Amino acid sequence: MDAIRKQLDQLMGANRNGDVREVSRKYYDRDVCRLYLAGLCPHDLFQLTKMDMGPCPKLHSLQLRKEYEEAKAKGTDNYDRELKETIERLIVECERKIQRALKRLEEEDAKAAIAISVTAVTQTKEVLELSKQIRQKMKDIDAFDLEGNTEGKIRATEELDKLKEQRAEEQSKMLLEAFNKDRASLVNFLQNATQTTTPVPPAAPDARTQEMINEKLKKAEELGENGMVDEAQKLLDEAEALKKLSTRPQAVPDSTKMTAHIQITDQKLRLCDICGAFLSVYDSDRRLADHFGGKLHMGYMLIRERLSELQEEKNKKRKLDQAEYDRRSRERSGERARASSRDRYRGDRSSSRDRDYDRRRSHDRYHDRGERTRFRAVS
């Protein structure tokens, strides 16, 4: 029953029955989902998967999201930080799952610990263009929902599903090409099974991961100073997990046995670095397309993309704030310079008036003495 109600909500809107209670609500009410208002609620991402969180206990309303976005534009409210912290926790949990899977593969074979850089392999121009169209189509669906245009929303939803299917097929094609090269090299590699790979020093974390680590360490320090030891320790563990993931040692790359960060080993299993799912170099293109189009992979892809957007918005705001600060500093400097110039001008005029006054006083005293002398002489 809940699943049917959810589908009706997606097609016709949560207020399809004209529930007046929703109309009277405000976006800042406690029973309204702030994460949904900020653009993404995790409860909607992993339905009917092993990561299913169940239905969100709070209200989702496009109309309230629109009101929130208007308030956010005016600087009244901003729930981005709350969403960012939630997404980061989900990503940290996913990275821990990847670490555990890699460790399990290492126990079976030290050369099998491979996390495929799916993004690097599948980010073609076609995929990027399809992703752009998908994001726009999702906005169109929200717009139709707000307008109450059910027919338009259904049509846009069908087009969205087709775009997602096209993207999944394109991604599976690119990954299959890499796996084909992997399989071709597998036979030669098995003949040299005794050959070991030489580890290289761990790579430094990328800029975005390092910024996440620094933010967690800073917040942990603040919590520790306030006596919140458990919360501080939790953030330290999350920072350490991110650090370990980003500095994971890998084998020396061999240009003849590697394509776009996919390394050749004697094992067929590979790990998706986006969702942590196991893939096989013997998977068919249909199986890979199902993976890319699956809710688990797409859910983690959405939260990672959203995290990047939030970080870009934060950096953009920081630059704008810095530019505004610099502008005001220049204005204050100019005002001080003008005030100083006015003060000097007033000082010069005052000094000039004082000199004129002294000259007049001196002239008057001299004139008075002359008059008194002539008066005595006449007397």
LINQUI-V529359 format. One line per field, one symbol per residue. ss: DSSP state (H for helix, E for strand, L for the rest). psi: psi as a letter, one per 40 degrees, with the letter a starting at -180 (. if undefined). burial: 1 if it has 16 or more other ideal C-beta (glycine too) atoms within 10 Angstrom, else 0. A space follows every 10 residues. Layout:
BEGIN
ss = ???
psi = ???
burial = ???
END
This chain:
BEGIN
ss = LHHHHHHHHH HHLLLLLLLH HHHLLLLLLL LELHHHHLLL LHHHLLLLLL LLLLLLLLEL LHHHHHHHHH HHHLLLLLLH HHHHHHHHHH HHHHHHHHHH HHHHHHHHLH HHLLEELHHH HHLLHHHHHH HHHHHHHHHH HHHHHHHLLH HHHHHHHHHH HHHHHHHHHH HHHHHHHHHH HHHHHHHHHH HLLLLLLLEL LLLLLLHHHH HHHHHHHHHH HHHHHLLLHH HHHHHHHHHH HHHHHHLLLL ELLLHHHEEL LEELLLLLEE EELLLLLEEE LLLLHHHHHH HHHLHHHHHH HHHHHHHHHH HHHHHHHHHH HHHHHHHHHH HHHHHHHHHH HHHHHHHHHH HHHHHHHHHH HHHHHHHHHH HHHHHHHHL
psi = dddddddddd deidfdefhe dddeiideid ehhddddeeh hddedfhfie eheiiheihh hddddddddd dddeedihed dddddddddd dddddddddd ddddddddhd eeghhhgddd degidddddd dddddddddd ddddddeegd dddddddddd dddddddddd dddddddddd ddddeddddd dfdehiihii iiiiiidddd dddddddddd dddddeegdd dddddddddd ddddddfhii ihhhdefhhf ehihieiehi hhedeeihii eeiidddddd ddeidddddd dddddddddd dddddddddd dddddddddd dddddddddd dddddddddd dddddddddd dddddddddd dddddddd.
burial = 0000000000 0011100000 0100101000 0111111111 1111110000 1000000111 1111101100 1100001011 0011011101 1101110110 1100100000 1111110110 1100001001 1011001001 1001100000 0010011001 0011011111 1111110110 1100110010 0000000000 0000100010 0110011011 0010000000 0100110110 1110110000 1000001111 1111101111 1111111010 1010000110 1110111111 1111011001 0000000000 0000000000 0000000000 0000000000 0000000000 0000000000 000000000
END
